[in-house]
Amino acid sequence: MSVAPPFALGVTARLLRAGMHGLDLASLRQLIVGAEPIRADVLRAFAQAAEPYGFDATAISPAYGLAEATVGVSMTHRREYWSSERVDAEALGEGWWSPERSTASNHRTTEVVSCGTPLRGVEVRVERDGDDHDVGNIALRSPSMFTGNITTIGTPEARSDDSWFTTGDLGFVAPSGELFIVGRSDDMIFAAGSISSLTRSRA
């Protein structure tokens, strides 16, 4: 079992294609992928490059997590092939999840990888702008959530055990319970411990 961000899979795929004599990946039963946006083409390229070394593509487990939840939030189950949805890119930018079914459509599409279903004990919901959008801010609640943070040096800000935490990540929860991450509600940079907002966007 191993864990890696998508960029590491891209680098490894190039090394595998160049040739790795004697490498055997048959014993790698689960490869959890997260920590940054997950691209379907990267997952496919890695699986194709690793197959000659005995790698089983069903070991790839796209996942979503963050430090405030003690990392794990959702994940594709082991031995289940990861999935994705191709959606209308323009509609997604407006906050709508519109799966693209027709190959004859002239609409620009984007492929979004599923990050699986919530782990046991984790509750996930999407906080939307009323019923006007499908996509919204991802909020979490679980026994493993953090208890508070430090807003200024020496000043803790506590949160109740049963409260929801809004992550700032934008996503969509499918009827199947699968979580799709599509972007951030804003971009931030930490300077000397202070948060500065740079831009705001939907996806």
QUIGI-V285748 format. One record per helix or strand of 2 or more residues. SS is the DSSP state (2 for helix, 1 for strand). FROM is the first residue (numbers start at 0). TO is the last residue. If there is no record, write none. Layout:
# QUIGI-V285748
ss: <SS,SS>
from: <FROM,FROM>
to: <TO,TO>
This chain:
# QUIGI-V285748
ss: <1,2,1,2,2,1,2,1,1,2,1,1,1,1,1,1,1,1,1,1>
from: <1,5,30,39,56,59,66,70,83,88,108,116,122,135,147,154,164,178,185,193>
to: <3,17,32,50,58,65,68,74,87,92,113,117,126,140,151,157,172,183,190,199>
